[in-house]
Amino acid sequence: MGLHVDEHSNYNVLSSIATSDGHGENSSYFDGWKAYDNDPFHPIDNPQGVIQMGLAENQLCLDLMQQWIKQNPQASICTGEGVSEFKDVANFQDYHGLPDFRKAIARFMGKARGGGATFDPERIVMSGGATGAQETIAFCLANPGEAFLIPTPYYPGFDRDFRWRTGVQLLPIQCHSFDNFKITEPALVTAYQRAQTANIRVKGILVTNPSNPLGTTLDRETLRTLVSFANEKRIHLVCDEIFSGTVFDKPTYVSVSEIVEEEPYYDRDLIHIVYSLSKDLGVPGFRVGVIYSYNDAVVSCARKMSSFGLVSTQTQHLLASMLGDDDFTTKFLAESRRRLSRRHKYFTAGLHRVDIKCLESNAGLFCWMNLTHLLNEATVEAELKLWRVIIKEVKLNISPGSSFHCSEPGWFRVCFANMDDNTMETALKRIRKFVSPGNHTAAAQAKKKNKRWDAALRLSLPRRFEELSIMTPRLMSPHSPLVQAAN
Amino acid sequence: MSPTPSKKSADAAAAAATATQARSSATGLGGGGGGAGMRLIVPLQGVVQGRGGLVLGTLIPCALFYFLQFYLRRNRSPPPTSPQPPAANGPDLPGIVRSSSRNFLSARGSSGHAAVSSRAASIARSGDSPYFVGTKKCSEDPYHPVDNPDGVIQLGLAENRLSLDLIGDWLARNVTDTLLDERQGGLSISGLATYQPFDGLVELKMAVAEFMGQVMQGSVSFDPSQIIMTAGATPAIEILSFCLADAGNAFLVPSPYYPGYDRNIRWRAGIELIPVPCRSTDNFGLSIPALERAYNQAKMRGVKVRAVLFSNPSNPVGNLLHRETLRDLLDFVTEKGIHVIADEVFAGSTHGTEDFVSMAEVLNTDEFDRSRVHIVYGLSKDLSVPGFRIGLIYSFNEHVIAAASKLARFSSVSVPTQHLLISMLNDTKFITQYIKTNRERLRVMYALLVNGLKQLGVESVKSSGGFYCWTDMSKFMKSYSEKGELELWKEMLNVAKIHLTPGTACHCIEPGWFRLCFTTLTEKDVPVVLERIKRVVDNH
């Protein structure tokens, strides 16, 4: 080494990507997550443990899936019935995916969106979960330093998926509670202009529909506004529709694909959809993400990139049969909506009884809960203080709005579909106890300065709200609710 | 891209601009105002030489450039009904449209247009490489001994069909119940469908570590905690690249090398691959002096070399690296303070008398700094299940393991597939038998093909690993050049109807070499292949 000490004194020098915290796991929220990992709730073994309400996982209908797999053993090739297909499946490595799989996904996409639009199997590109899909689309559409506009609050995993390896930036479009967090044209224009002032090239807009974390769906007008804006500025519109099958209430879901089909004068080349089966079907372990682009160049490019996150053919094969079973998918979607609706009603009604309001929502696996009245001042610090009390004393792992880049403190995302009825009941009981007037310990304490938690959980959320938010802080842990939320 | 995000917007914009520039020049796409400008100015100076040559010579191209910009701007915002605006900035005017200066213009929003990224544009044009052309022909008109005896035979794809029957039999014999069978390790739908660790189930890591040890004949044991599972070896290599180098840095790669590296490493990670030519006179063995030369040349260009990447058994040559060479290589990377990536995906697919030596084994026997050593492995080749997408990174560097485990979320293996493989790999009796039988079949096929070729006067490099032989057909080329090689390749594809991988695709410095994969054939196909090659060879 003697000769090259000057240049290589640190031999195991790694890349800036490997050494940066783009993964967001060095955030203080990691400490919060540990509270759950160290003390997870179990109805019998650990009834005092922390209840996980930060994980947007759909476990309400796993029994239906289990039943189907049992009834259709030929679908999984590791059975006697399915083994005859093994050779074709095990060796198939074409990045286009099994034709049956693409057909079944396209059909299911239409169905999950209420049948208002149809999807062409030739435009389906596979990727490793929605995480991989987001990254791939970012790689395809923007160069390092270029930016996408994104309405706040937004899923914090985007900071990692969309930015980490691609070097793409996310610039917030500020949405507010007085508008019910709707995306408005003025806010869109302001965000765009701000980027221009800062000399940042805007390449597109990224929205989630249904929204994560709000649980609301975009109405036709808003979608039109977005599509026209994209057309006018000649920028892309990426719609993350991974929760489209979870719409359990009116208004009816409108996919961007319907707008595209209705209005032929819009330029289709600008529209891209990200989809996944993790939420609608509740199978994140299958790692199935999809990019559906109306732009041929993007389809072709993304398909080549899908080599970096192909879905195992065994899983493709299994899902092709499952999603190809029309009766099953119809029944599954209907039942899943019914159960989500029931759970949502139960949960929001329970909160309502103790005067906690949630943003009115009709989709998703979570509520956007308003606890502003429990803050002693309208600051991020106060929000985090309350959050720490909720984790440590109420023993619920929920996600604070600041991690979603929400511009107003006091909002929290609470997931309700990753537990059974009894656990839900326990969670509600804890909340009720926390906010009940007689309880001077918890709620009141939250309002007071609680120095103890400052020592236990170091939180260093910086002056994000004063800043232009060009560099959004990277928050999230691999296991954090936030991260897993939209995979 | 700057490691520490700057607080002020101006800084951010500047950093972004630099990053853009760095990335576009790294990928060889930067049209580069300066260089291109000079290339225009200098010849024009000659044209207007005499009176104020320098002034006019500078003015004319500037004016031309101005009008070109003007023209482009007018044409850049097509009417809304235009079917494909992104195409406008792709192939037609590549140099100018992708230059970084244009990015800055548009950043001010003077002319919005929805371009795909330059990363995307670069790959969109890769569809005419020999590999794609040949593979397309194979899929359009595939050979079948009975149904389509006149079809194209695929010898360009390193895929092993020789031992698939063994895997199929195992499944039929052992797994009689569904995925959900509680007896098979208490598997239930919630353990199958819900979120699991992104870098692979611990049980799979343990089973794969065991398998790797077995493949390498017990000479070394692997630690499951050093494994990161990925969806195939392709993302494994990309993730490692992202971990070890920044865009614009370079890897040294002994050539000929596997053409997929260009896509896996160059494309999105923006890392340059510098081929280090190996020669036929050395039997295409790795040469340290050549590495040294390439390293110094890169240094002189101001390019930072961050690693040496090599495949062992080599793809496309099929030879194995000797223990001494591996030691020399470790000395080299230690001296230079860089990393080494050993791609060992064919470790279990050896068919010669020579023993395979893993990088991990050399590390065990001598005192080396382990933290710079990384191994890529996968089950696609050695277990013939490429469709299952099982690859892995085996690193001796804890920081790389930590970073890679986070990056693995972009390319995780589906959980049902992991469970299937856990139970298969845990059947050690079957695995032992499989490895043995597979090696035997590889040996038979290899000998059959290489001896047949020899009788036609086609020599191959003596090799002991992989699914292919590396043959010298230079004497049948019309001219000893890349062009001659591609002509011969075309003739093989169109006349003999055989798809081969030409050496140029593997960055081979000597023309006339071809890679022939024999593992997609049956023994009966071999005479057909030989007959077809004979047809072409006899013409020369």
Interface residues (C-beta under 8 A of the other chain):
Chain A: M1 L3 H4 E7 H8 S9 N10 Y11 N12 V13 L14 S15 S16 I17 A18 T19 S20 H23 E25 L55 E57 Q59 L62 D63 M65 Q66 I69 K70 P73 S76 I77 C78 T79 G80 V83 F86 K87 V89 A90 N91 F92 Q93 G128 G129 T131 G132 E135 F139 C140 L141 A142 N143 P144 G145 E146 D161 R165 G167 Q169 Y192 Q196 A198 N199 I200 R201 V202 K203 G204 A230 N231 E232 K233 R234 I235 H236 Y265 Y266 D267 D269 L270 G282 V283 P284 G285 F286 R287 V288 N295 D296 A297 V298 S300 C301 K304 M305 S307 F308 G309 L310 V311 S312 T313 Q314 T315 L318 E467 L468 I470 M471 P478 Q484 N487
Chain B: M1 S2 P3 P5 S6 K7 S9 A10 A12 A13 A15 A16 A17 A19 T20 A22 R23 S24 S77 P80 T81 S82 P83 Q84 P85 P86 A87 G90 N103 F104 S106 A107 R108 G109 G112 H113 A114 A115 V116 S117 S118 R119 A120 A121 I123 A124 S126 G127 E159 R161 L164 I167 G168 L171 A172 V175 T176 D177 T178 L179 L180 S188 I189 S190 L192 A193 T194 Y195 Q196 F198 A231 G232 T234 P235 E238 F242 C243 L244 A245 D246 A247 N249 R263 N264 W267 R268 A269 R306 T334 E335 K336 G337 I338 H339 D369 S371 R372 S380 S384 V385 P386 G387 F388 R389 I390 N397 H399 V400 A403 S405 K406 L407 R409 F410 S411 S412 V413 S414 V415 P416 T417 L420
